[in-house]
Amino acid sequence: MKKTLIELLLAAAALLPAASLAQTSSINAFSPYTLYGIGELNTPGTLPMRSMGGVGVAMRSGGTVNLLNPAAYSVAPQKTFLFNFGLEGQNYYNAQRLDGVARTTAYNTFNFHDVAFQMPLAKRLGLGFSLTPYSSTGYRIKGEHAFDASDPVWGNVGRVGYVYEGEGDVTEVKLGVGWELFKNFSLGVAVQYYWGDIDRHYTMTPTPTVGDGTYLSMIGRDNYSVSSFKGQVGIQWNLVKNTRRILTFGAAYDFGGDLRPEATRTITGNDNFSTLVKGDTTHLRLRLPRQLQAGFFYQTPKWTVGVDYVYQDWGGRNDHSELTGVSRPDAEPFRVAYTDTHTVKAGVEFVPNRSDVRHFFRRLSYRAGVRYGDYHQTFGDHRLAQYAVTLGVGVPVKLWAVSAIDIGFEYGRRGYNVAERIGLVRQQYFKFSVGFSLFAGSENLEYWFVRPKYD
Protein backbone atom coordinates (compact mmCIF):
# COMPACT_ATOMS: atom_id res chain seq x y z
CA MET A 1 0.00 0.00 0.00
CA LYS A 2 2.80 2.40 0.91
CA LYS A 3 4.55 1.73 -2.40
CA THR A 4 1.34 2.44 -4.29
CA LEU A 5 0.77 5.72 -2.46
CA ILE A 6 4.33 6.86 -3.12
CA GLU A 7 4.00 6.02 -6.81
CA LEU A 8 0.75 7.98 -7.04
CA LEU A 9 2.32 10.99 -5.30
CA LEU A 10 5.30 10.91 -7.65
CA ALA A 11 2.99 10.66 -10.64
CA ALA A 12 0.94 13.62 -9.40
CA ALA A 13 4.12 15.64 -8.84
CA ALA A 14 5.17 14.86 -12.40
CA LEU A 15 1.76 16.03 -13.61
CA LEU A 16 2.01 19.44 -11.89
CA PRO A 17 3.95 21.18 -14.69
CA ALA A 18 1.67 19.68 -17.33
CA ALA A 19 -1.42 20.64 -15.35
CA SER A 20 -0.18 24.20 -14.96
CA LEU A 21 0.54 24.37 -18.69
CA ALA A 22 -2.91 23.02 -19.50
CA GLN A 23 -4.43 25.73 -17.36
CA THR A 24 -3.01 28.42 -19.64
CA SER A 25 -3.23 26.75 -23.03
CA SER A 26 -6.72 25.31 -23.40
CA ILE A 27 -10.34 26.39 -23.08
CA ASN A 28 -11.49 25.46 -19.57
CA ALA A 29 -14.79 27.33 -19.74
CA PHE A 30 -17.22 28.05 -22.55
CA SER A 31 -19.37 31.04 -21.71
CA PRO A 32 -20.02 34.45 -23.28
CA TYR A 33 -20.01 35.83 -19.73
CA THR A 34 -16.23 35.32 -19.67
CA LEU A 35 -15.81 37.99 -22.37
CA TYR A 36 -14.84 40.57 -19.73
CA GLY A 37 -12.39 40.69 -16.83
CA ILE A 38 -10.70 37.49 -15.64
CA GLY A 39 -13.61 35.26 -16.61
CA GLU A 40 -15.70 32.76 -14.68
CA LEU A 41 -14.73 32.06 -11.06
CA ASN A 42 -14.17 28.39 -10.26
CA THR A 43 -15.79 26.79 -7.22
CA PRO A 44 -13.08 26.34 -4.54
CA GLY A 45 -12.64 23.24 -2.44
CA THR A 46 -11.71 19.61 -2.86
CA LEU A 47 -14.36 17.30 -4.28
CA PRO A 48 -15.92 16.17 -0.95
CA MET A 49 -16.56 19.85 -0.16
CA ARG A 50 -17.85 20.74 -3.64
CA SER A 51 -20.20 17.73 -3.58
CA MET A 52 -21.78 19.33 -0.51
CA GLY A 53 -22.55 22.56 -2.34
CA GLY A 54 -19.10 24.03 -1.69
CA VAL A 55 -19.45 24.35 2.11
CA GLY A 56 -16.46 23.93 4.37
CA VAL A 57 -15.16 27.14 5.97
CA ALA A 58 -15.89 25.47 9.36
CA MET A 59 -14.92 21.93 8.30
CA ARG A 60 -12.19 20.20 10.33
CA SER A 61 -11.12 16.82 8.98
CA GLY A 62 -7.96 14.80 8.97
CA GLY A 63 -9.14 13.13 5.77
CA THR A 64 -9.91 16.18 3.57
CA VAL A 65 -7.70 19.18 2.83
CA ASN A 66 -9.68 22.34 3.58
CA LEU A 67 -8.98 24.85 0.79
CA LEU A 68 -11.28 27.51 2.28
CA ASN A 69 -9.83 28.07 5.75
CA PRO A 70 -6.15 27.66 6.77
CA ALA A 71 -7.18 27.25 10.42
CA ALA A 72 -8.25 23.70 9.51
CA TYR A 73 -4.63 22.67 8.88
CA SER A 74 -4.15 22.41 12.67
CA VAL A 75 -6.28 19.24 12.71
CA ALA A 76 -3.62 17.21 10.85
CA PRO A 77 -2.82 14.18 13.06
CA GLN A 78 0.78 13.57 14.06
CA LYS A 79 2.91 11.37 11.77
CA THR A 80 0.43 11.52 8.88
CA PHE A 81 0.33 12.87 5.35
CA LEU A 82 -2.80 13.67 3.30
CA PHE A 83 -2.78 14.25 -0.45
CA ASN A 84 -5.72 15.28 -2.69
CA PHE A 85 -5.92 15.34 -6.46
CA GLY A 86 -9.02 16.13 -8.55
CA LEU A 87 -10.12 16.10 -12.19
CA GLU A 88 -13.19 17.80 -13.63
CA GLY A 89 -15.12 17.62 -16.90
CA GLN A 90 -17.83 20.14 -17.82
CA ASN A 91 -20.58 20.43 -20.38
CA TYR A 92 -21.82 23.96 -21.17
CA TYR A 93 -25.15 24.58 -22.87
CA ASN A 94 -25.91 28.19 -23.88
CA ALA A 95 -29.24 29.37 -25.27
CA GLN A 96 -30.40 32.78 -26.48
CA ARG A 97 -33.48 34.15 -28.20
CA LEU A 98 -33.17 37.31 -30.34
CA ASP A 99 -35.85 38.69 -32.64
CA GLY A 100 -37.87 35.51 -32.16
CA VAL A 101 -35.00 33.25 -33.27
CA ALA A 102 -33.55 30.71 -30.82
CA ARG A 103 -29.82 29.96 -30.90
CA THR A 104 -27.98 27.31 -28.90
CA THR A 105 -24.40 26.14 -28.48
CA ALA A 106 -22.78 23.34 -26.47
CA TYR A 107 -19.19 22.63 -25.56
CA ASN A 108 -17.25 20.15 -23.39
CA THR A 109 -14.14 20.91 -21.35
CA PHE A 110 -11.84 18.75 -19.21
CA ASN A 111 -9.08 19.76 -16.81
CA PHE A 112 -7.53 19.16 -13.40
CA HIS A 113 -9.25 20.95 -10.51
CA ASP A 114 -6.95 20.75 -7.52
CA VAL A 115 -3.67 19.40 -6.22
CA ALA A 116 -3.32 19.73 -2.44
CA PHE A 117 -1.67 18.23 0.60
CA GLN A 118 -1.82 18.60 4.38
CA MET A 119 0.73 17.52 7.00
CA PRO A 120 1.64 18.21 10.64
CA LEU A 121 4.60 20.41 11.54
CA ALA A 122 4.37 19.93 15.29
CA LYS A 123 1.74 19.13 17.87
CA ARG A 124 -1.37 21.24 17.10
CA LEU A 125 0.44 22.90 14.18
CA GLY A 126 -0.20 21.91 10.56
CA LEU A 127 0.76 23.00 7.06
CA GLY A 128 -1.31 22.97 3.88
CA PHE A 129 -0.57 23.59 0.21
CA SER A 130 -2.84 23.75 -2.83
CA LEU A 131 -2.74 24.49 -6.55
CA THR A 132 -6.16 25.28 -8.03
CA PRO A 133 -7.69 27.18 -10.98
CA TYR A 134 -9.14 30.49 -9.74
CA SER A 135 -10.90 31.66 -12.91
CA SER A 136 -11.31 30.50 -16.50
CA THR A 137 -12.02 32.25 -19.80
CA GLY A 138 -13.35 30.62 -22.94
CA TYR A 139 -15.72 31.84 -25.65
CA ARG A 140 -16.29 31.95 -29.41
CA ILE A 141 -18.83 34.48 -30.65
CA LYS A 142 -19.84 35.40 -34.18
CA GLY A 143 -21.86 38.42 -35.23
CA GLU A 144 -22.26 41.07 -37.87
CA HIS A 145 -22.78 44.79 -38.02
CA ALA A 146 -26.55 45.23 -38.12
CA PHE A 147 -28.07 47.16 -41.01
CA ASP A 148 -28.56 50.84 -40.36
CA ALA A 149 -29.16 53.19 -43.29
CA SER A 150 -27.67 56.13 -41.38
CA ASP A 151 -24.49 54.21 -40.42
CA PRO A 152 -21.46 55.41 -42.44
CA VAL A 153 -20.04 51.87 -42.48
CA TRP A 154 -23.11 50.47 -44.18
CA GLY A 155 -23.40 53.54 -46.37
CA ASN A 156 -19.80 53.40 -47.67
CA VAL A 157 -18.78 49.74 -47.31
CA GLY A 158 -21.58 47.33 -46.56
CA ARG A 159 -21.80 44.27 -44.34
CA VAL A 160 -19.08 43.68 -41.71
CA GLY A 161 -18.71 40.40 -39.81
CA TYR A 162 -17.00 39.92 -36.44
CA VAL A 163 -15.56 36.86 -34.71
CA TYR A 164 -14.59 37.13 -31.03
CA GLU A 165 -12.53 34.41 -29.32
CA GLY A 166 -10.81 34.11 -25.97
CA GLU A 167 -9.17 31.54 -23.72
CA GLY A 168 -6.95 31.29 -20.67
CA ASP A 169 -7.23 31.42 -16.91
CA VAL A 170 -5.80 32.52 -13.59
CA THR A 171 -4.32 29.91 -11.22
CA GLU A 172 -4.01 30.14 -7.44
CA VAL A 173 -1.15 28.71 -5.38
CA LYS A 174 -1.78 28.73 -1.64
CA LEU A 175 0.51 27.94 1.30
CA GLY A 176 -0.73 28.22 4.85
CA VAL A 177 -0.33 27.09 8.44
CA GLY A 178 -2.93 26.40 11.11
CA TRP A 179 -2.30 26.47 14.85
CA GLU A 180 -4.59 25.35 17.67
CA LEU A 181 -3.91 28.23 20.04
CA PHE A 182 -5.84 26.58 22.85
CA LYS A 183 -8.27 23.72 23.16
CA ASN A 184 -11.04 23.89 20.53
CA PHE A 185 -9.83 27.18 19.00
CA SER A 186 -7.55 27.40 15.94
CA LEU A 187 -6.04 30.25 13.95
CA GLY A 188 -4.70 30.04 10.40
CA VAL A 189 -2.82 32.30 7.99
CA ALA A 190 -2.06 31.76 4.32
CA VAL A 191 -0.38 33.51 1.42
CA GLN A 192 -1.85 33.15 -2.08
CA TYR A 193 -0.14 33.76 -5.39
CA TYR A 194 -2.06 34.28 -8.64
CA TRP A 195 -0.65 33.93 -12.10
CA GLY A 196 -1.94 33.27 -15.60
CA ASP A 197 -2.50 34.54 -19.11
CA ILE A 198 -5.75 35.40 -20.87
CA ASP A 199 -5.73 35.82 -24.64
CA ARG A 200 -8.56 37.58 -26.46
CA HIS A 201 -8.73 38.36 -30.15
CA TYR A 202 -11.27 39.41 -32.72
CA THR A 203 -11.39 39.47 -36.50
CA MET A 204 -13.29 42.10 -38.48
CA THR A 205 -14.09 41.06 -42.05
CA PRO A 206 -15.86 43.49 -44.41
CA THR A 207 -17.97 42.15 -47.27
CA PRO A 208 -18.34 45.19 -49.57
CA THR A 209 -21.75 45.63 -51.13
CA VAL A 210 -21.45 49.34 -51.95
CA GLY A 211 -18.65 51.74 -52.80
CA ASP A 212 -15.38 51.17 -54.58
CA GLY A 213 -12.00 49.75 -53.54
CA THR A 214 -10.67 46.84 -51.49
CA TYR A 215 -11.21 46.63 -47.75
CA LEU A 216 -8.73 44.77 -45.54
CA SER A 217 -9.73 42.51 -42.65
CA MET A 218 -8.38 43.58 -39.28
CA ILE A 219 -7.26 41.39 -36.37
CA GLY A 220 -7.20 42.67 -32.80
CA ARG A 221 -5.33 40.83 -30.05
CA ASP A 222 -5.32 41.41 -26.28
CA ASN A 223 -3.14 39.50 -23.84
CA TYR A 224 -3.60 39.90 -20.08
CA SER A 225 -0.70 38.64 -17.96
CA VAL A 226 -1.44 38.25 -14.24
CA SER A 227 1.04 37.96 -11.36
CA SER A 228 -0.01 39.01 -7.85
CA PHE A 229 0.00 38.05 -4.14
CA LYS A 230 -2.65 38.35 -1.45
CA GLY A 231 -3.25 37.00 2.06
CA GLN A 232 -5.88 35.17 4.11
CA VAL A 233 -6.60 34.63 7.81
CA GLY A 234 -9.09 32.23 9.35
CA ILE A 235 -10.40 30.89 12.64
CA GLN A 236 -12.27 27.75 13.73
CA TRP A 237 -13.95 27.26 17.09
CA ASN A 238 -15.49 24.02 18.33
CA LEU A 239 -18.61 25.18 20.15
CA VAL A 240 -19.51 21.60 21.04
CA LYS A 241 -17.15 18.63 20.99
CA ASN A 242 -17.71 15.19 22.49
CA THR A 243 -17.82 11.56 21.34
CA ARG A 244 -21.33 11.95 19.91
CA ARG A 245 -21.22 15.29 18.09
CA ILE A 246 -19.08 18.22 17.05
CA LEU A 247 -20.37 21.70 16.20
CA THR A 248 -17.78 24.06 14.73
CA PHE A 249 -17.94 27.73 13.78
CA GLY A 250 -15.50 28.93 11.14
CA ALA A 251 -14.67 32.22 9.43
CA ALA A 252 -12.06 33.35 6.95
CA TYR A 253 -11.11 36.76 5.56
CA ASP A 254 -9.25 37.40 2.29
CA PHE A 255 -7.46 40.75 2.05
CA GLY A 256 -7.84 41.00 -1.70
CA GLY A 257 -5.16 42.61 -3.81
CA ASP A 258 -4.36 44.61 -6.90
CA LEU A 259 -4.01 42.30 -9.90
CA ARG A 260 -3.08 45.09 -12.32
CA PRO A 261 -2.68 42.65 -15.22
CA GLU A 262 -0.27 43.76 -17.90
CA ALA A 263 -2.34 44.21 -21.05
CA THR A 264 -0.66 44.05 -24.45
CA ARG A 265 -2.99 45.18 -27.22
CA THR A 266 -2.36 45.15 -30.96
CA ILE A 267 -4.39 45.68 -34.11
CA THR A 268 -2.91 44.30 -37.33
CA GLY A 269 -4.02 44.10 -40.92
CA ASN A 270 -4.80 40.64 -42.23
CA ASP A 271 -2.31 40.89 -45.10
CA ASN A 272 0.87 39.07 -46.06
CA PHE A 273 2.93 41.32 -43.79
CA SER A 274 0.53 41.46 -40.78
CA THR A 275 0.93 45.22 -40.84
CA LEU A 276 0.77 46.72 -37.35
CA VAL A 277 -1.93 49.38 -37.17
CA LYS A 278 -1.84 50.01 -33.43
CA GLY A 279 -0.01 48.52 -30.44
CA ASP A 280 0.44 49.42 -26.78
CA THR A 281 1.09 47.89 -23.37
CA THR A 282 -0.57 49.11 -20.19
CA HIS A 283 -1.85 47.87 -16.81
CA LEU A 284 -5.57 47.34 -16.26
CA ARG A 285 -7.35 48.59 -13.16
CA LEU A 286 -8.47 45.28 -11.71
CA ARG A 287 -8.47 44.19 -8.08
CA LEU A 288 -9.29 40.92 -6.42
CA PRO A 289 -12.14 41.35 -3.93
CA ARG A 290 -11.97 41.34 -0.18
CA GLN A 291 -13.86 38.22 0.85
CA LEU A 292 -15.58 37.24 4.08
CA GLN A 293 -16.73 33.67 4.70
CA ALA A 294 -18.53 32.36 7.76
CA GLY A 295 -20.31 29.11 8.51
CA PHE A 296 -21.17 26.21 10.79
CA PHE A 297 -20.29 22.53 10.49
CA TYR A 298 -22.10 19.83 12.49
CA GLN A 299 -20.77 16.26 12.66
CA THR A 300 -21.96 12.99 14.18
CA PRO A 301 -20.77 9.43 13.43
CA LYS A 302 -23.33 9.23 10.61
CA TRP A 303 -24.34 12.76 9.64
CA THR A 304 -22.46 15.89 8.59
CA VAL A 305 -24.25 19.16 7.86
CA GLY A 306 -22.68 22.46 6.80
CA VAL A 307 -23.92 25.98 6.01
CA ASP A 308 -21.75 28.84 4.66
CA TYR A 309 -22.22 32.48 3.68
CA VAL A 310 -19.71 34.25 1.38
CA TYR A 311 -19.45 37.97 0.61
CA GLN A 312 -17.12 39.48 -2.04
CA ASP A 313 -16.76 43.21 -2.73
CA TRP A 314 -15.99 43.11 -6.45
CA GLY A 315 -17.96 46.29 -7.08
CA GLY A 316 -16.38 48.47 -4.43
CA ARG A 317 -12.85 47.73 -5.66
CA ASN A 318 -13.53 47.79 -9.40
CA ASP A 319 -15.50 50.91 -10.32
CA HIS A 320 -14.81 50.90 -14.07
CA SER A 321 -17.11 49.42 -16.71
CA GLU A 322 -17.15 48.40 -20.38
CA LEU A 323 -19.71 48.59 -23.17
CA THR A 324 -20.88 45.55 -25.09
CA GLY A 325 -21.61 45.63 -28.80
CA VAL A 326 -25.15 45.92 -30.14
CA SER A 327 -27.04 43.30 -32.08
CA ARG A 328 -29.47 45.61 -33.90
CA PRO A 329 -29.79 49.34 -34.57
CA ASP A 330 -32.52 50.02 -32.01
CA ALA A 331 -30.67 48.25 -29.19
CA GLU A 332 -28.73 50.15 -26.55
CA PRO A 333 -25.34 48.64 -25.68
CA PHE A 334 -25.17 46.90 -22.30
CA ARG A 335 -22.80 48.41 -19.78
CA VAL A 336 -20.83 45.64 -18.03
CA ALA A 337 -19.63 46.42 -14.51
CA TYR A 338 -18.42 44.54 -11.44
CA THR A 339 -20.77 44.13 -8.49
CA ASP A 340 -20.60 42.82 -4.92
CA THR A 341 -21.80 39.24 -4.50
CA HIS A 342 -23.58 37.28 -1.79
CA THR A 343 -23.60 33.46 -1.87
CA VAL A 344 -25.25 30.93 0.41
CA LYS A 345 -24.18 27.28 0.48
CA ALA A 346 -25.62 24.25 2.27
CA GLY A 347 -24.62 20.61 2.21
CA VAL A 348 -25.06 17.26 3.91
CA GLU A 349 -23.15 13.97 4.09
CA PHE A 350 -24.48 10.62 5.32
CA VAL A 351 -22.44 7.51 6.12
CA PRO A 352 -24.66 4.58 7.21
CA ASN A 353 -21.89 2.68 9.03
CA ARG A 354 -18.18 3.28 8.47
CA SER A 355 -17.27 0.04 10.25
CA ASP A 356 -19.71 -2.34 8.53
CA VAL A 357 -17.61 -5.36 7.53
CA ARG A 358 -20.36 -7.11 5.54
CA HIS A 359 -22.11 -4.41 3.51
CA PHE A 360 -19.87 -2.37 1.24
CA PHE A 361 -22.47 0.27 0.34
CA ARG A 362 -23.06 1.09 4.01
CA ARG A 363 -19.45 2.27 4.28
CA LEU A 364 -19.81 4.80 1.47
CA SER A 365 -20.21 8.57 2.08
CA TYR A 366 -23.30 9.99 0.33
CA ARG A 367 -23.26 13.76 -0.25
CA ALA A 368 -25.62 16.45 -1.53
CA GLY A 369 -25.73 20.23 -1.52
CA VAL A 370 -27.03 23.47 -3.02
CA ARG A 371 -25.49 26.86 -3.74
CA TYR A 372 -27.23 30.14 -4.64
CA GLY A 373 -25.83 33.61 -5.32
CA ASP A 374 -25.03 36.33 -7.84
CA TYR A 375 -22.60 36.53 -10.72
CA HIS A 376 -19.83 39.08 -10.08
CA GLN A 377 -20.73 41.25 -13.09
CA THR A 378 -23.88 43.13 -14.07
CA PHE A 379 -25.14 43.69 -17.63
CA GLY A 380 -27.05 46.90 -18.09
CA ASP A 381 -27.45 47.14 -14.29
CA HIS A 382 -29.11 43.71 -14.27
CA ARG A 383 -27.81 41.18 -11.77
CA LEU A 384 -27.40 37.60 -12.96
CA ALA A 385 -28.61 34.98 -10.51
CA GLN A 386 -26.87 31.60 -10.48
CA TYR A 387 -27.42 28.39 -8.57
CA ALA A 388 -26.08 24.85 -8.45
CA VAL A 389 -27.23 21.47 -7.14
CA THR A 390 -24.57 18.92 -6.23
CA LEU A 391 -24.37 15.19 -5.53
CA GLY A 392 -21.44 12.95 -4.68
CA VAL A 393 -20.20 9.73 -3.17
CA GLY A 394 -16.97 8.83 -1.41
CA VAL A 395 -15.67 5.27 -1.74
CA PRO A 396 -13.09 4.13 0.86
CA VAL A 397 -10.26 2.12 -0.68
CA LYS A 398 -10.55 -0.51 2.06
CA LEU A 399 -12.24 -1.21 5.38
CA TRP A 400 -11.71 1.56 7.96
CA ALA A 401 -9.65 3.53 5.46
CA VAL A 402 -9.40 7.32 5.25
CA SER A 403 -8.01 7.10 1.71
CA ALA A 404 -10.89 7.29 -0.74
CA ILE A 405 -11.98 7.79 -4.31
CA ASP A 406 -14.60 10.54 -4.63
CA ILE A 407 -17.11 11.04 -7.44
CA GLY A 408 -19.14 14.22 -7.81
CA PHE A 409 -21.88 15.70 -10.02
CA GLU A 410 -23.04 19.29 -10.31
CA TYR A 411 -25.84 20.93 -12.28
CA GLY A 412 -26.03 24.72 -12.46
CA ARG A 413 -27.78 27.61 -14.22
CA ARG A 414 -26.87 31.25 -14.76
CA GLY A 415 -28.74 34.29 -16.05
CA TYR A 416 -32.13 32.60 -16.15
CA ASN A 417 -33.75 35.38 -14.12
CA VAL A 418 -33.25 38.15 -16.71
CA ALA A 419 -31.96 36.49 -19.89
CA GLU A 420 -35.31 35.97 -21.61
CA ARG A 421 -36.45 39.50 -20.81
CA ILE A 422 -33.39 41.44 -21.99
CA GLY A 423 -31.94 39.07 -24.58
CA LEU A 424 -28.94 37.66 -22.67
CA VAL A 425 -27.71 34.08 -22.76
CA ARG A 426 -29.33 31.48 -20.52
CA GLN A 427 -26.59 29.12 -19.45
CA GLN A 428 -26.73 25.62 -18.07
CA TYR A 429 -23.78 23.45 -17.18
CA PHE A 430 -23.13 19.95 -15.90
CA LYS A 431 -19.92 18.88 -14.17
CA PHE A 432 -18.55 15.42 -13.53
CA SER A 433 -15.58 15.19 -11.16
CA VAL A 434 -13.28 12.52 -9.79
CA GLY A 435 -11.04 13.05 -6.76
CA PHE A 436 -8.45 11.00 -4.94
CA SER A 437 -7.67 11.34 -1.23
CA LEU A 438 -4.51 9.48 -0.19
CA PHE A 439 -3.83 9.24 3.53
CA ALA A 440 -0.79 7.76 5.29
CA GLY A 441 -1.06 7.22 9.01
CA SER A 442 -2.37 4.96 11.73
CA GLU A 443 -5.59 4.13 9.88
CA ASN A 444 -3.71 1.91 7.41
CA LEU A 445 -0.65 1.20 9.57
CA GLU A 446 1.46 3.36 7.24
CA TYR A 447 3.82 5.50 9.30
CA TRP A 448 5.80 7.51 6.77
CA PHE A 449 7.64 9.60 9.32
CA VAL A 450 8.65 6.96 11.87
CA ARG A 451 12.02 5.20 11.72
CA PRO A 452 11.55 1.42 11.87
CA LYS A 453 13.05 -0.34 14.85
CA TYR A 454 13.74 -3.51 12.87
CA ASP A 455 14.94 -4.03 9.30
Buried (B, 14 or more C-beta within 10 A) or exposed (E): BEEEBBEBBEEBEEBEEEBBEBBBEBBBBBBBBBBBBBBBBBBBBBBBBBBBBBBBBBBBBBBBBBBBBBBBBBBBBEBBBBBBBBBBBBBBBBBBBEEEEEEEBEBEBEBBBBBBBBBBBEEBBBBBBBBBBBBBBBBBBEEEBBEBEEBEEBEEBBBBBBBBBBBBBBBBBBBBBBBBEEEBBBBBBBBBEBBBBBBBBBBBBBEBEEEEEEBEBBBBBBBBBBBBEBBBBBBBBBEEBEEEEBBBBBBBBBEBBBBBBBBBBBBBBEEEEEEEEEEEEEEBEBBBBBBBBBBBBBBEEEEBBBBBBBBBBBBBBBEEEEEBBBBEEEBEEBEBBBBBBEBBBBBBBEBEEBEBEEEEEEBBBBBBBBBBBBBBBBBBEBBBBBBBBBBBBBBBBEEEBBBBBBBBBBBBBBBBBBBEEEBBBBBBBBBBBBBBBBBBBEBBEBBEEEEEEEE
